[in-house]
Amino acid sequence: MNSLLIEISTTLDGAGISQASREADRIVQAAKVAAPADHEDVARAMAQRRVAGVPLAYVIGHETFMGVDLVVGEGALAPREETELLGYTALEAIRASGADSPKIIDMCCGSGNLACAIAHHFPTAKVWASDLTDGCVSVARRNVMHVGVSDRVVVAQGDLFAGLADFGLEGAVDVVVCNPPYISQGKLATDRAVLLEHEPREAFDGGPYGLSIQQRVVKEALPFLRPGGTLLFEIGLGQERQVKMLFDRVKEYEDIRLIANAAGEVRVVSGRKRGN
């Protein structure tokens, strides 16, 4: 371990950052790429931002998601490893659809991580991604270019499906994947308030009960899904019963599934539109 790496690791460890050595290595490598001639000073500046509480992905400007390198910008939520469960479950649903050229919607696309990863892993898929905020749309479009999938991924802007109204997708979509904001306003005001220090509120604020977007999407996705098409959500811990009830109440979904992560926590809920 070289002296710079030791210095950065010690700085991070002293600030109580877990996995300080791993983060130090990523900071040093990112600094070498960003400024080869001045990487030591750049690395130290990055370390100070991390000590100040800025998430690592924002510090280094990149994150890997489902094996795909993505650009990270502060206008959009940094991709989380936990969301890979949603991405890989979506890939399974795409394969199960049997479509040669599947049509996918990534709703509440954020940085475009799901849209880009799905397009990367499924080369015949066409993806329409949408979000409401300028920051998310800007970062998502940068990632579409960065990953090299601009021929198959469109990033639109609007209030949920309103942004996709002019693409002729009604009744034709095989999979809708959605990672919505799902933290209640009460929690954001108390024990989860730290999330808002460096990341956009829109990425977390799910309304009074953390379900405002899901309540709309289960209904508004139906005109876009083909019969047999699948809608998938990432959910917060303990939300599986409420989200399953949203599917059940609409009565136009079947085969509602609860998908757990390696720790046994349900983090994805999916349902298929009746038909086929």
C-alpha positions, 0 to 999 in steps of 0.5 A: 500500500503506497503512502497516499493510499495509507494517508487517505485510508487513515483520514477516512477511518478517523472519520468513522467511515466503514470500509475505509481502505476500500473507499480510499482505493476507489478515491485514489483510482478516481483521482488518477483518472480525473487528474493524472498530474495532480492526483494526490491533491485531488484525492485529498480533496475528495477524501475531505468531501467524503469526511464531510458526509458526501456519499462516495459515489458523488465524490468520485463521480461514478458508480458500478450498477449490475456490472455497468459503469455509470456517471453519478450527479447530485441531481439524481439518486446515486445507484444502490447495490440493493436495487440490483435485485430489481434489475435482475428480477426485471431481466428475468421477467423480460426473458420470460415474456418471450419477446424478441425485441421487448419494450421496457419502461423505466418509471422514476428512472433517476440516474437511468441506472436500470434503463442503461443496465437492462439495455446493456444486458438485453441487447434487443430491448428498447427502453423508455425511461422517464422522470419528473425532475431536470436533474434526473433527466440530465444525469440519465441522458448522460448515462445513456450516452456514457453506456453507449445505448442511445440507439435503444434508450429514450429518456423523457420528462414528465409526471409519471406516464404523461412523459411517455404519452407520445411514443405509441406505447399503449398496450405494447409494453412487456415490462414496467420497472419502477424504483419510486420514492418510498420513504414516508414524510414522517421518517424523512423528518426524523430518523431518515433526515440524513438522506436529504443532506446530499441527495434530492428529496424527490428521490425519497419522499413517498408521501404521508405513507411512502406509497403515493407513487405506487398507488398511481403507478399500479393504475397508470401502468395498465394502459401501457402494459400488454396483456401478460406484461409485468410491473415491478417495484422496489419497496422499502422494508416492511412494505410488501403487504401494503404494495401487494394490497395495491395490486390486489385492489386494482383487480387487473393483475395476477401472479403477484410475487414477493421477491426477497434479497439474500438476507430474506428481506422482501424488496421487490413486488411484481404483478402481471397484467391479466390476459394471455 
